[in-house]
Amino acid sequence: MRNDDVKVAIQLTVADIGVTEAFYGGILDLPVKRAFTMRGAPEHLVMKHEGLELIFVEENTALRLHPELEERYSEYPKGVGMILHFRVEEIEDIADALEDEGIEILYPLEAKPYGMKELWCFDPDGYMVALEEPSS
């Protein structure tokens, strides 16, 4: 781990770090930031929240650093069995933006009986993303 306040770090590989930044930071309005890296270190994005750090690294960079993963990357789709849950604000606006961008929606925006509005979609790399906002 890079610092004492991070207890769990999850790294995801993505095809294009710029597209990932536009999706998570732009459309979803989540606190994703480009990491400051030392010379020679791979460029990546980070999102931190209460001891959790989500790291996005381009797949070609990950494979260059860890070539033994290439066979696994070609055999398995990204994110199978994993769902990234995010609490968001202005979920109706996000739903409209996802539709405008042609993002694949698995479950459209719906008010749930347990007091949440939810929408499930796939990010540009095929990771399942569940968005939720408390109902007013």
N, C-alpha and C positions, 0 to 999 in steps of 0.2 A: 504494500500500500504506500501511497505517496505522502500521506500525512495522517496525523492521529485522529482527526475528526471523521475520516472515512472508515467505516466498519465493513462495508460490502461494496465491491466494484464488479460490475457486469460489463463485459465488452461485446459489442455486436459489430459484425463486419457489414459494410454497405458498399454498393457499387460506386456511388459518387457522393462525396462528403458535402458538396454544395447543395445537391438535391435534398439530402438528409437535413441539412441546416435549414433549408427553405420550408420543409415539411414540419419539423418539430418546433423550430423557432419562429417561422413565419406564420404558417397556417394554424398550428396548435397553440402558438404563443407561450411555449414552455421555455424555461431558462437554460437553453442550450448555448454553449459558448465554444469558440475555437480555443483550444488549449495553447498556452505558451509552451513551446518546446525548445529543447536545446538543439544546437546544430546537429543534424544527422538523425534526430529522432523523428518518428513518423508524425505527420500532421493528423490531428484527431479533434473530435468534438467531445465535450463533457457536459453532463447535466448532473448537478449535485443537489441532494435534499436529505437533510437529517440523517447523516451517516451512510447514505447510499450514493454511489457514483455510477452513472451510466456513461459508457465510453463508446464512441462510434469511430471505427477505423476503416479505411477503404480496404476492400478485399484483396486487391493486388498488393497492397503494402503488407497485409497480414501474411499472404502467401510467400512474399519475398523473404519475410523474417522467419516464417515457419513453413517451409515447403512440404513437410510431411503431412500437412493438413489438406493438400490439394485434392487427393482422392476423396476424402470425406466431404469436402465442399461440393464436389461434382455429384456425389451420390444422394445427398440429403437436401431438401429444400430448407431455406432459412426459417428458423423460428418454429418448427413443427413442435407442438405441445407447449409452447410458451406464449403467454399473453401479457403484453405490457399495459398496465392499468394506470391511467392518469386522471387526476381530478383537475378539471378545467373551469374556466369562466366563459360566459357568452357562448355556450354550446350550440345555440341555434345559428349564430354567425359562422362558427366552425363547420357545422353541417353544410351550410350554403357554400362555403369556400371549398370544402372537399368535393362537393358535387360539381362546382365550377371547374375544378382541376381534373375531374374525371377519375378521382381516387375510388378504388373499389370498396364498396360498403357491404359488409356482411349483414349487419343488423342496423336498419335506419334508426334515427333518433326516435326515442319512445320514452314516455313517462312511466316509470315503474311503480308498482304498489308500495314499495319500500322507501319512497321519498326521494328517488334519484331519477334524473334524466340520463339516458345512456345511448351511446352510439358505438358500434364496433366497425372498424375498418382495417384495411391492410395499408401499411406504410409503403413507400416506393420500392422497398426491397422485399416485400412480402411478409414482414413481421406483423402479427396480429396486434392491433392496438384497440383497447377498450377505453372510451372516454366517458367520464361521468361528471355530473354537476348536481348538487342538491336542488331539489324542486323548491320553488318559492312558496 
